Amino acid sequence: MHNTRILLDRRPVGEPVPEDFRIVEEPLAPLADGELRIRGQWLSLDPYMRGRMNEGKSYVKPVELGAVMCGEVVGEVAESRHPEFAVGDLVAGDLGWQSMPTSNGTGLRKLLPGIPPAAQLSVCGMPGVTAWCGLMLIGAPKAGETVVVSAAAGAVGSVVGQIAKLKGCRVVGIAGGADKCRHVIEDLGFDACIDYKAGRLREDLKAATPNGVDIYFDNVGGEILDTVLARMNPFSRLPVCGLISQYNASEPYGLRNFRSVLVNRIKIQGFIVFDMKEHHRQAVTELAGWLAEGKLKYRESIAEGLRAAPAAFIGLLRGANLGKQLVRL
C-alpha cells in the first residue's frame, strides 16, 4: 500500500504548467497513537489554490516547495488509532492532493448524513458556504433588487445566483461561452446571463440591468469588475470573493471606473469564508434544506484519478469546468 502525493515542485510564472507539480509514491508507515488514515474518495480543486502557489504575504501561508498541494478531501477512514474516528467513518478535511493521507484528526469533520459526499465539497461545502456568507452577510439582498454575479456557472457563483432568486431578486449572471450561459438560465433559473467572451460586455450588461445593479458578487476582478462598477446603484454592495482573472496576470488590471465607488457610496468588502465560522452552521443548514427541497441545483466537472489533478486544475483556471471541479480518487 502506497500513498500517492502531488507536490508543488516550483512556483509558476503566469499560468501553471504540469511541470510545476511532482508526483511521488511513498509506502504507508504504521499509525501512531492518535492518528488515522483516510482512503480518499474526492479531491476539491478551487481557484484559491493558485494564490497559495505564490510567495508573498497573503491571508494564509503559501504552499512550501516540496510540500503536498493544499486541498480539501472527502474520504473513508481505513485505519484508526484515534478515539474519535472509527474505520468506515466518512470525513472531510484539508488533507491535500494525496490518495491515502494520514491525520491526527485536527480539522477533520464527519460528513453530514443525507447529503452526497461530493456535494459536501461543493454546494453544501466550502463553495456553498462562501456563496451564502458573501451574499447574505455582505450583500444583504432585498426582494426586487438586481444581483449580478460573475463566474456564474462556477461552484460559488451558481449558488449565489440561486440564493438571490430564493430571496426574490432579479439575477444576472456573467459567464464565458454560450453553453455556460444556457446552463445558468435554463438549469439554474437566472433571469439573464451575459457571455463576456462575445465582446459586448458593456452593452449586454446595460440591457440586462435596466434598473442598475444593487449587488455585484465578484469572483473575477479585472475588466468585468470595472464594467459592472459603472452600472452600480447608490448604496449598492460589492462582496469581493475572488479575482480569478488576475491570478495568472503578470501586471494587475488598473480600474478606470473606481470613481463610481465614491459617487454611488458603494460598500465594497473582501472576505475569506473561514473568517465567518460562526455562520457556517446556519449556512449549511439552509443550503442542505434547499437542496433537499429541490430548490438548489448543482453541477460537477469530474477528473478521474489523482494524477489528473494538475491538468484539471489548469483547466479550472482557464474556465474549462462547469460547476464544481472535483477529482475522483
C-alpha angles and dihedrals in degrees: 000000000000137000114229112210133184113214133194101249099177139357114262123242104212113326115018118247129200091258089067088073132062125202118212135175121212131183115249114256121216114271120255122219110287095026133111135189123224127205101217119231104169135018121200118221116200136173093242088072090073091064091049089059092064130080119236140073117314139141090283134023117272121251107269119239108264092023126116114268114258122249144127119264133194115205149139124265105249099176131010140189090162119107095220100048127060131194108275096030114135111227142171132205146135094285099144135227099325138112103221108022123184118219140182088215097257110142094003119133130190114241120256115250119246096028120098109253094237091051088061086068093049131019094014095029137063097314093049093046089047090053093048095047096046095046101037101037101035105018094042094192122214126199112269096025124124116243123191121192128185124213082031095170093053130096096268102030094050091057093044092057095047093050090049090053090050087054092054100257132140104246127205120184130201117208141153116259139008094268093056092046090050090052092049093053103033101035104026098036101235115160094231140353129204121213103218090192091064091077097237100094098136095044095043093047091052091051093047094048106044090159095045128246124298098178128022114188103200122207100154115036119193123077094351092056090047092052095048092049088067090058098047119123127226111285092010122155130233119191109194108211103157145354101208094157088063102044095090096030119118092205126035118244113253112225115230099184099052089119086077089071090065099036093049097034090234118190108224120185130170115208143185115208097227089063087067100054093136088066098046096091092053091045094051092044092054094041092050091048093052090046092052090049092052092245095117123058130187141181131208133208107206129199116195119236133001093268088064092061099093094052092044091050092050088050090050091057088051092051095250094137129087110209120333118003111222136169116218105221 
